[in-house]
Amino acid sequence: MKKIFLLAFSVLALSSCSVSDDPGTEFFASTIEDVTMPAKFKVDSTSQIMVRYQRPTDCHIFNGFFSDGSQFTRNYAVRFVKMTDNNCQADETVYEIPLNFTPAASGTYLLRFWNSRDANGVDTYIEREAIVP
């Protein structure tokens, strides 16, 4: 399962795909700069994890999160929709947005936030444990 996710995620991250009849929009996966989260969570209770990210350009609009994984391991990346425009400008602003996390069972969850790709093309993650007593 992990290898399938990594392969699918890498293909999606390296390329874009049109998901609508509108040729002016494309979806992209992008990295997460940093996360802030509580030390403990409650079963069936929604908590917010604050996620910080940057947009590649001002033509990239936040469109939620990609997520995948098993019950106790979850992988996340930022999802953007990119508007096709020849006047896109670089955007170095760091944005912060909440990610809602609702654990379904007690245990220790491994939350992995896609952070970068190293020189060898291997994805790297910010990893955090979420303890649910």
C-alpha positions in Angstrom: 0.0 0.0 0.0 2.8 2.4 0.9 4.6 1.8 -2.4 1.4 2.3 -4.3 0.7 5.6 -2.5 4.3 6.8 -3.1 4.2 5.9 -6.8 0.8 7.6 -7.3 1.7 10.6 -5.2 5.0 11.0 -7.1 3.4 10.8 -10.5 0.8 13.3 -9.4 3.3 15.7 -7.8 5.6 15.6 -10.9 2.9 16.2 -13.4 -0.5 17.8 -13.4 -3.7 16.5 -14.8 -6.7 18.2 -16.1 -9.7 17.2 -14.1 -12.4 19.2 -15.7 -13.6 20.3 -19.1 -12.1 23.7 -18.4 -8.6 23.8 -20.0 -7.7 26.7 -17.8 -7.4 24.7 -14.5 -5.1 22.0 -13.3 -4.6 20.3 -9.9 -1.2 20.0 -8.2 0.1 18.4 -5.0 2.6 20.6 -3.1 4.7 20.4 0.0 4.0 21.4 3.6 6.5 23.8 5.3 5.6 23.0 8.9 2.8 21.8 11.2 1.6 22.6 14.7 -0.6 20.1 16.5 -1.8 19.1 19.9 0.1 16.5 21.9 -3.1 14.3 22.4 -6.3 13.8 20.6 -9.7 12.3 21.5 -11.5 9.4 19.7 -14.3 10.7 17.4 -13.4 14.3 18.2 -12.2 16.7 15.5 -9.1 18.6 16.3 -7.2 21.1 14.1 -3.7 20.7 13.0 -2.2 24.0 11.7 -0.4 23.5 8.4 1.9 26.1 6.9 2.6 26.1 3.2 3.7 28.4 0.3 2.1 28.8 -3.1 4.4 28.4 -6.1 2.8 31.4 -7.7 -0.3 33.6 -7.2 -2.0 31.5 -9.9 -2.1 28.5 -7.5 -5.2 28.5 -5.3 -5.4 26.3 -2.1 -7.9 23.5 -2.8 -7.7 21.3 0.3 -5.5 18.4 1.2 -4.5 15.1 -0.5 -4.5 12.3 2.1 -3.9 8.6 1.9 -2.9 5.9 4.3 -4.1 3.2 6.6 -5.9 3.5 9.9 -2.9 4.5 12.0 -0.6 6.0 9.3 -1.8 9.0 7.3 0.1 10.9 4.5 -0.8 14.5 3.7 0.1 17.1 1.0 -1.4 20.4 0.0 -3.7 20.4 -3.1 -3.7 23.5 -5.4 -5.8 24.3 -8.4 -3.7 26.3 -10.9 -5.4 28.9 -13.1 -3.7 29.2 -16.4 -2.5 32.7 -16.7 0.6 34.2 -18.4 0.9 36.9 -15.6 1.6 34.6 -12.7 3.9 36.0 -10.1 6.1 34.2 -7.5 4.5 34.1 -4.1 6.8 33.7 -1.1 4.1 34.3 1.5 3.8 31.5 4.1 0.1 30.7 4.6 -1.4 28.8 7.5 -4.6 26.8 7.4 -6.2 24.2 9.6 -6.4 20.5 8.7 -9.2 18.7 10.6 -8.1 15.4 12.1 -10.7 13.0 13.6 -9.2 9.7 15.0 -11.6 6.8 14.9 -9.8 4.6 17.4 -7.4 4.8 20.4 -3.8 4.3 19.6 -0.8 6.1 18.2 -1.2 7.6 14.7 1.8 8.4 12.5 1.0 11.6 10.5 3.3 12.3 7.6 3.3 15.6 5.9 5.0 15.8 2.5 7.9 18.3 2.9 10.2 17.9 -0.1 12.0 15.7 -2.6 15.7 15.1 -2.1 18.4 15.2 -4.7 17.7 11.5 -5.5 14.0 12.1 -6.0 13.0 10.5 -2.7 10.1 12.2 -0.9 10.8 13.4 2.6 8.2 14.0 5.3 7.6 15.9 8.5 6.5 13.1 10.8 4.4 13.6 13.9 2.8 11.1 16.3 -0.8 11.7 17.4 -1.5 10.0 20.7 -5.2 9.0 21.2 -5.7 7.5 24.6 
